[in-house]
Each structure stands twice: as structure tokens, then as C-alpha cells.
Amino acid sequence: MAEALATLVDSAHADAFHLIELAGGSPEVDPGGAADPGGANATPSDPRQVLRANDVAVAAISAHLSAMEAVVYPMCARNVPGGRARVAELRRLARRGSSVMRGIEQYVQGDLNRPAASVTSLRRDLAVLLTEHAQTENALLHELDRTLSDSERTRLRERFSAAMRHAPSRPHPHLGHGGPFGGSATVRLLGTIDHLLDVMDAREVAGAPVRAPAPAGLWGWYLLGRPTAPAPEWPAETLTVTTTDPTAGAAGPAARPAGGSPADGATAAAGERARSVGGG
């Protein structure tokens, strides 16, 4: 039997709640609606970690909502009794959640026109909306699963996975969500624009492929102030210099150790000539 989409979505809900908790300060909430009063997490000391955790949560939840609305909700509206009204309620919750996430995104980006509410308050509002949305969505998906065959389940999972790869990574409260500009084409277009903005902002999004750094080219070497070719390695050589030891009364060769410079040999030879002239 093909694995139900509800299993995959349950994991996505758990990940979303975990990301909200990692953002700091929110009580632990699960999709079943049970809140842990003693599970409040301490806010990280580094505010950049808080902003990054919020940004990752916004990206993951935005992609999930968009993929569900583009692929799964239309099938729920057709196959589940009373599905149209329940899908409309899910889209209403998704639109409200996108508005809250847009406010969180404005905090992350340092927008001066951000909401008056604090980011902690917005995050708690998002957790409450996500709890209600997850409960309604889980019940709807389990009913949908009972109406599908194995081949239909497999095809739906494949379509959902493909939609997640191209889903928007930013909230869009005024587009989609069952409005006149909704649909898979709009979701695909918004996803392309968001992914382009993510690259321009050097934004790290969960699930995005990590590319290996490209090697520096010729202009890169110039800008880095590095040589474009390795430095030559001079062969080691030994110079033989004739010296006279006044105590021994005889002249003999003296070998300069390998690695010495030619200047050292020239200095030794000049000193020997000076001693010979003086002695003569």
C-alpha cells in the first residue's frame, strides 16, 4: 500500500512547530492542540540566531502552505464531502498566517514599516494559527486518503514533492490562497521570484541544495592580490671556494652548504683575495 500523504504532512507540521520553538520564547505546541506550560524555551543570547530561526521557520511554512494550496486542496474540494467549505477555511487561516509571517519577515529584514507588535507576539500568533490550521488539515487529509487508490496516492505524493521543490520561500498574503490569482501557475511563478531573491540576498533556506564554492578565476586572483602562477623553485646548488688557512699554511677547498645564496660565495671569495694581497 502506498504511503499516505497525511504521514508526510504530519512530519511537516511537526517540523514547523519545532522551528517556531527554536525561534525562542514560545511555549511548546503540538498539532493536537496540547500546549506544554513548562516548555518555554529560553531566548538565545545572540539576537542574530533568533532572527535566523524566524527566517527559516517563515521559509518552511510558506513553502508548505503554497504547495498544499496548489496541489492538495483542489483534490480535497472535489473528493471529500463538504470539502469546498473546509478548504475555504484552510485558505482563510493560511492567508492570516501569511500576514503574520510577513510581519516577522519585516523584522528579519530590518524594515522600518514593520508591525507595531513585537516579533515574539507575532511568533505566538503564528503558533496559534498553525495549530488550528494543522488540526483542520490533518482531518481533511485522512478523509481524502480513504477515497484514493494506491496509484492516486503515489501520484499525489509525487506532485506534492515536485511542488515543494519550486514553492515560494516567502509569505504572499495578497496572492494565492484561493483568490483570483491563485493556482499552480502563480505558485510556480512566485517560487521562481523568491528563489531568485534568496540567491541575491545570500539567504539560506532549508532544503535548498548547497553548492560548492567556485574556484577563483583570473580576475578573482587579481582582486585577491594573489599570484596567478606558483613561484618558481630554484634548484639547490653548492659553490666551491678556495680558502687559505693561515694556521695550516695550505690552501684547500671550502664547500658552501646547499641552500646558501650566491652573494655569500662572492663575499667569501672577496675576503680571500683581500687576505692574499695583504699577505703578499
DOZA-199845 format. One line per field, with one value per residue (C-alpha): residue in three letters; residue number from 1; y, x, z. Coordinates in Angstrom, 3 decimals. Layout:
residu <- c(ALA | ...) $
num <- c(NUM | ...) $
c2 <- c(Y | ...) $
c1 <- c(X | ...) $
c3 <- c(Z | ...) $
***
This chain:
residu <- c(MET | ALA | GLU | ALA | LEU | ALA | THR | LEU | VAL | ASP | SER | ALA | HIS | ALA | ASP | ALA | PHE | HIS | LEU | ILE | GLU | LEU | ALA | GLY | GLY | SER | PRO | GLU | VAL | ASP | PRO | GLY | GLY | ALA | ALA | ASP | PRO | GLY | GLY | ALA | ASN | ALA | THR | PRO | SER | ASP | PRO | ARG | GLN | VAL | LEU | ARG | ALA | ASN | ASP | VAL | ALA | VAL | ALA | ALA | ILE | SER | ALA | HIS | LEU | SER | ALA | MET | GLU | ALA | VAL | VAL | TYR | PRO | MET | CYS | ALA | ARG | ASN | VAL | PRO | GLY | GLY | ARG | ALA | ARG | VAL | ALA | GLU | LEU | ARG | ARG | LEU | ALA | ARG | ARG | GLY | SER | SER | VAL | MET | ARG | GLY | ILE | GLU | GLN | TYR | VAL | GLN | GLY | ASP | LEU | ASN | ARG | PRO | ALA | ALA | SER | VAL | THR | SER | LEU | ARG | ARG | ASP | LEU | ALA | VAL | LEU | LEU | THR | GLU | HIS | ALA | GLN | THR | GLU | ASN | ALA | LEU | LEU | HIS | GLU | LEU | ASP | ARG | THR | LEU | SER | ASP | SER | GLU | ARG | THR | ARG | LEU | ARG | GLU | ARG | PHE | SER | ALA | ALA | MET | ARG | HIS | ALA | PRO | SER | ARG | PRO | HIS | PRO | HIS | LEU | GLY | HIS | GLY | GLY | PRO | PHE | GLY | GLY | SER | ALA | THR | VAL | ARG | LEU | LEU | GLY | THR | ILE | ASP | HIS | LEU | LEU | ASP | VAL | MET | ASP | ALA | ARG | GLU | VAL | ALA | GLY | ALA | PRO | VAL | ARG | ALA | PRO | ALA | PRO | ALA | GLY | LEU | TRP | GLY | TRP | TYR | LEU | LEU | GLY | ARG | PRO | THR | ALA | PRO | ALA | PRO | GLU | TRP | PRO | ALA | GLU | THR | LEU | THR | VAL | THR | THR | THR | ASP | PRO | THR | ALA | GLY | ALA | ALA | GLY | PRO | ALA | ALA | ARG | PRO | ALA | GLY | GLY | SER | PRO | ALA | ASP | GLY | ALA | THR | ALA | ALA | ALA | GLY | GLU | ARG | ALA | ARG | SER | VAL | GLY | GLY | GLY) $
num <- c(1 | 2 | 3 | 4 | 5 | 6 | 7 | 8 | 9 | 10 | 11 | 12 | 13 | 14 | 15 | 16 | 17 | 18 | 19 | 20 | 21 | 22 | 23 | 24 | 25 | 26 | 27 | 28 | 29 | 30 | 31 | 32 | 33 | 34 | 35 | 36 | 37 | 38 | 39 | 40 | 41 | 42 | 43 | 44 | 45 | 46 | 47 | 48 | 49 | 50 | 51 | 52 | 53 | 54 | 55 | 56 | 57 | 58 | 59 | 60 | 61 | 62 | 63 | 64 | 65 | 66 | 67 | 68 | 69 | 70 | 71 | 72 | 73 | 74 | 75 | 76 | 77 | 78 | 79 | 80 | 81 | 82 | 83 | 84 | 85 | 86 | 87 | 88 | 89 | 90 | 91 | 92 | 93 | 94 | 95 | 96 | 97 | 98 | 99 | 100 | 101 | 102 | 103 | 104 | 105 | 106 | 107 | 108 | 109 | 110 | 111 | 112 | 113 | 114 | 115 | 116 | 117 | 118 | 119 | 120 | 121 | 122 | 123 | 124 | 125 | 126 | 127 | 128 | 129 | 130 | 131 | 132 | 133 | 134 | 135 | 136 | 137 | 138 | 139 | 140 | 141 | 142 | 143 | 144 | 145 | 146 | 147 | 148 | 149 | 150 | 151 | 152 | 153 | 154 | 155 | 156 | 157 | 158 | 159 | 160 | 161 | 162 | 163 | 164 | 165 | 166 | 167 | 168 | 169 | 170 | 171 | 172 | 173 | 174 | 175 | 176 | 177 | 178 | 179 | 180 | 181 | 182 | 183 | 184 | 185 | 186 | 187 | 188 | 189 | 190 | 191 | 192 | 193 | 194 | 195 | 196 | 197 | 198 | 199 | 200 | 201 | 202 | 203 | 204 | 205 | 206 | 207 | 208 | 209 | 210 | 211 | 212 | 213 | 214 | 215 | 216 | 217 | 218 | 219 | 220 | 221 | 222 | 223 | 224 | 225 | 226 | 227 | 228 | 229 | 230 | 231 | 232 | 233 | 234 | 235 | 236 | 237 | 238 | 239 | 240 | 241 | 242 | 243 | 244 | 245 | 246 | 247 | 248 | 249 | 250 | 251 | 252 | 253 | 254 | 255 | 256 | 257 | 258 | 259 | 260 | 261 | 262 | 263 | 264 | 265 | 266 | 267 | 268 | 269 | 270 | 271 | 272 | 273 | 274 | 275 | 276 | 277 | 278 | 279 | 280) $
c2 <- c(0.000 | 3.434 | 5.723 | 8.316 | 11.984 | 12.634 | 10.923 | 13.302 | 16.325 | 15.283 | 15.363 | 18.789 | 20.095 | 18.731 | 20.374 | 23.702 | 23.684 | 22.759 | 25.661 | 28.058 | 26.756 | 27.194 | 30.831 | 31.248 | 32.143 | 30.338 | 27.560 | 24.130 | 23.487 | 20.308 | 19.737 | 18.044 | 21.359 | 20.450 | 23.128 | 22.449 | 25.246 | 24.385 | 24.017 | 27.639 | 27.904 | 30.419 | 33.077 | 32.718 | 35.323 | 36.188 | 38.112 | 37.027 | 33.434 | 34.466 | 36.276 | 33.371 | 30.862 | 33.041 | 33.342 | 29.567 | 28.976 | 31.513 | 29.909 | 26.349 | 27.226 | 29.418 | 26.588 | 24.080 | 26.303 | 27.128 | 23.512 | 22.340 | 25.033 | 24.375 | 20.557 | 19.035 | 21.402 | 21.228 | 17.443 | 17.728 | 20.091 | 17.602 | 14.284 | 14.971 | 15.638 | 19.292 | 19.763 | 23.165 | 24.827 | 23.173 | 24.143 | 27.731 | 27.734 | 26.400 | 29.121 | 31.759 | 30.508 | 30.357 | 33.978 | 35.117 | 33.095 | 34.637 | 38.129 | 37.289 | 35.780 | 38.897 | 40.904 | 38.514 | 38.809 | 42.603 | 42.265 | 39.934 | 42.327 | 45.416 | 47.039 | 50.340 | 49.766 | 46.569 | 45.949 | 47.588 | 44.181 | 42.590 | 39.655 | 37.475 | 38.352 | 37.664 | 34.316 | 33.310 | 34.353 | 32.218 | 29.213 | 29.544 | 29.868 | 26.971 | 24.763 | 25.412 | 25.003 | 21.687 | 20.219 | 21.030 | 19.955 | 16.603 | 15.657 | 16.619 | 14.651 | 11.484 | 11.654 | 12.269 | 9.293 | 6.939 | 7.984 | 7.426 | 4.292 | 3.337 | 4.751 | 8.019 | 8.296 | 7.786 | 10.341 | 12.880 | 12.479 | 12.950 | 16.095 | 17.462 | 16.760 | 18.485 | 21.491 | 21.743 | 21.992 | 25.042 | 26.547 | 30.157 | 30.652 | 33.965 | 34.805 | 36.322 | 37.286 | 39.104 | 36.431 | 32.871 | 31.482 | 30.819 | 34.346 | 35.297 | 34.948 | 31.538 | 28.252 | 26.227 | 28.625 | 31.541 | 29.415 | 28.381 | 31.989 | 33.234 | 30.404 | 31.369 | 35.006 | 34.052 | 31.713 | 34.479 | 36.873 | 34.232 | 34.000 | 37.784 | 38.066 | 35.086 | 33.643 | 30.076 | 28.161 | 24.733 | 22.049 | 24.163 | 22.465 | 23.625 | 24.495 | 24.046 | 27.316 | 28.045 | 28.439 | 31.969 | 32.916 | 35.284 | 38.437 | 36.786 | 36.249 | 39.900 | 41.120 | 38.829 | 40.084 | 36.600 | 35.476 | 33.823 | 31.247 | 29.444 | 30.908 | 29.176 | 26.833 | 27.452 | 24.290 | 23.887 | 24.292 | 24.001 | 26.535 | 25.572 | 28.441 | 28.199 | 29.475 | 29.720 | 28.809 | 30.874 | 28.448 | 25.415 | 27.172 | 25.433 | 26.239 | 23.940 | 23.977 | 25.038 | 23.969 | 26.316 | 24.454 | 23.824 | 26.477 | 29.390 | 32.356 | 33.285 | 36.525 | 34.533 | 32.835 | 36.130 | 37.714 | 34.807 | 34.991 | 38.790 | 38.320 | 35.623 | 37.884 | 40.673 | 38.383 | 37.129 | 40.698 | 41.674 | 38.620 | 39.231) $
c1 <- c(0.000 | 1.334 | 2.246 | -0.421 | 0.270 | -1.065 | 2.041 | 4.322 | 2.250 | 2.254 | 6.047 | 5.959 | 3.677 | 5.999 | 8.989 | 7.130 | 6.307 | 9.877 | 11.191 | 8.851 | 10.116 | 13.730 | 12.960 | 12.807 | 10.393 | 7.248 | 5.584 | 5.684 | 2.573 | 1.768 | -0.645 | -3.031 | -3.561 | -1.851 | 0.452 | 3.230 | 3.124 | 6.577 | 8.159 | 9.040 | 12.403 | 14.990 | 15.692 | 19.215 | 21.687 | 22.698 | 19.818 | 21.085 | 20.240 | 16.690 | 16.262 | 17.756 | 15.454 | 12.439 | 13.552 | 13.951 | 10.511 | 8.890 | 10.502 | 9.469 | 5.869 | 5.422 | 6.557 | 4.249 | 1.159 | 1.770 | 2.330 | -0.787 | -2.966 | -1.649 | -1.792 | -3.760 | -6.617 | -8.250 | -8.410 | -9.836 | -12.535 | -13.574 | -13.358 | -14.192 | -17.784 | -18.072 | -14.566 | -15.124 | -16.137 | -13.311 | -10.755 | -12.050 | -11.471 | -7.931 | -7.199 | -8.535 | -6.180 | -3.319 | -3.926 | -3.890 | -0.748 | 0.927 | 0.109 | 1.708 | 4.756 | 5.069 | 5.389 | 8.067 | 9.888 | 9.882 | 11.585 | 14.205 | 14.925 | 15.027 | 12.034 | 11.114 | 7.459 | 7.236 | 4.161 | 3.817 | 3.558 | 6.822 | 8.317 | 7.648 | 3.958 | 3.826 | 5.514 | 2.959 | 0.124 | 1.654 | 1.858 | -1.842 | -2.879 | -0.658 | -2.174 | -5.715 | -4.618 | -2.832 | -5.844 | -8.199 | -5.704 | -4.911 | -8.589 | -9.193 | -6.185 | -7.194 | -10.634 | -9.068 | -6.757 | -9.738 | -11.069 | -7.813 | -6.340 | -2.685 | -1.768 | -3.572 | -1.770 | 1.585 | 0.807 | -0.395 | 2.777 | 4.929 | 3.074 | 3.317 | 7.070 | 7.594 | 5.559 | 7.646 | 10.845 | 9.508 | 7.296 | 7.688 | 10.012 | 8.426 | 4.891 | 2.497 | -0.666 | -2.229 | -1.658 | -2.905 | -4.963 | -7.897 | -8.031 | -8.338 | -4.571 | -4.286 | -3.369 | -0.272 | 0.997 | 1.007 | 2.716 | 5.393 | 5.969 | 6.184 | 8.564 | 10.876 | 10.916 | 11.515 | 14.376 | 15.994 | 15.675 | 17.133 | 20.234 | 20.581 | 20.217 | 22.545 | 19.650 | 19.975 | 16.725 | 16.130 | 16.098 | 17.883 | 20.898 | 24.258 | 26.639 | 30.391 | 32.347 | 33.583 | 37.357 | 38.671 | 39.364 | 41.978 | 40.160 | 39.499 | 43.225 | 43.850 | 41.229 | 42.577 | 46.125 | 47.464 | 49.917 | 48.347 | 51.163 | 53.138 | 56.506 | 59.456 | 61.570 | 65.303 | 67.451 | 69.764 | 73.467 | 76.863 | 79.641 | 83.292 | 85.506 | 89.312 | 90.372 | 93.703 | 94.030 | 96.966 | 97.433 | 97.686 | 99.805 | 97.969 | 95.060 | 92.090 | 88.549 | 85.689 | 82.173 | 79.273 | 76.287 | 73.454 | 70.829 | 73.273 | 72.958 | 75.486 | 76.116 | 77.551 | 80.061 | 81.048 | 81.655 | 83.847 | 85.897 | 86.415 | 87.624 | 90.077 | 91.539 | 91.980 | 93.871 | 96.086 | 97.025 | 97.749 | 99.892 | 101.875) $
c3 <- c(0.000 | -0.937 | 1.917 | 2.612 | 2.076 | 5.587 | 7.016 | 5.136 | 6.114 | 9.785 | 9.706 | 8.055 | 10.804 | 13.499 | 11.812 | 11.588 | 15.289 | 16.122 | 14.057 | 15.852 | 19.194 | 18.081 | 17.325 | 21.090 | 23.817 | 22.639 | 24.615 | 23.057 | 20.979 | 19.085 | 16.217 | 18.652 | 20.381 | 23.678 | 24.976 | 27.435 | 30.042 | 31.316 | 27.891 | 27.279 | 25.621 | 26.646 | 24.053 | 22.599 | 23.770 | 20.197 | 18.523 | 15.101 | 15.969 | 16.832 | 13.513 | 11.570 | 13.303 | 12.491 | 8.875 | 8.486 | 10.028 | 7.684 | 4.624 | 5.565 | 6.461 | 3.368 | 1.079 | 2.783 | 2.576 | -1.086 | -2.135 | -0.297 | -1.867 | -5.365 | -5.379 | -2.493 | -1.686 | -5.147 | -4.836 | -1.318 | -2.557 | -5.240 | -3.386 | 0.277 | 1.416 | 2.397 | 1.080 | -0.507 | 2.759 | 4.674 | 2.052 | 2.164 | 5.933 | 5.469 | 2.928 | 5.308 | 8.029 | 5.521 | 4.497 | 8.128 | 8.773 | 5.725 | 7.025 | 10.378 | 8.668 | 6.518 | 9.739 | 11.035 | 7.709 | 8.039 | 11.436 | 9.973 | 7.086 | 9.308 | 7.612 | 9.284 | 8.347 | 10.364 | 12.551 | 15.940 | 17.634 | 18.757 | 16.902 | 19.963 | 19.832 | 16.104 | 16.586 | 19.212 | 16.922 | 14.189 | 16.525 | 17.394 | 13.742 | 12.733 | 15.436 | 14.177 | 10.572 | 11.276 | 13.055 | 10.179 | 7.549 | 9.188 | 9.447 | 5.831 | 4.552 | 6.387 | 4.782 | 1.384 | 1.833 | 2.220 | -1.189 | -3.134 | -4.661 | -4.275 | -7.664 | -6.882 | -3.538 | -5.229 | -7.933 | -5.359 | -3.289 | -6.383 | -7.373 | -3.843 | -3.668 | -7.022 | -5.851 | -2.670 | -4.711 | -6.564 | -3.860 | -2.682 | 0.272 | 1.335 | 2.505 | -0.031 | 1.867 | -1.110 | -3.768 | -3.922 | -1.009 | -3.327 | -4.741 | -8.406 | -8.873 | -7.238 | -8.836 | -9.536 | -12.217 | -9.763 | -7.095 | -9.607 | -10.682 | -7.080 | -6.248 | -9.101 | -7.974 | -4.332 | -5.183 | -7.243 | -4.293 | -1.980 | -4.162 | -4.330 | -0.534 | 0.126 | 2.124 | 3.367 | 3.006 | 4.464 | 1.783 | -0.817 | -2.461 | -1.151 | -3.940 | -3.676 | -3.907 | -7.425 | -7.883 | -8.370 | -11.963 | -13.353 | -12.189 | -8.851 | -8.343 | -9.216 | -6.735 | -4.023 | -4.634 | -5.230 | -7.940 | -10.939 | -11.132 | -8.433 | -7.503 | -9.230 | -7.158 | -7.669 | -7.659 | -4.700 | -5.619 | -3.877 | -4.587 | -4.061 | -2.865 | -2.404 | 1.009 | 2.742 | 6.372 | 7.786 | 10.678 | 8.398 | 5.723 | 2.925 | 0.697 | 0.444 | -0.937 | 1.314 | 0.326 | 0.862 | 2.275 | -0.112 | 0.043 | 0.552 | -1.756 | -4.484 | -2.602 | 0.307 | -2.033 | -3.627 | -0.219 | 0.861 | -2.378 | -1.969 | 1.590 | 0.492 | -2.224 | 0.293 | 2.650 | -0.208 | -1.259 | 2.329 | 2.877 | -0.340) $
***
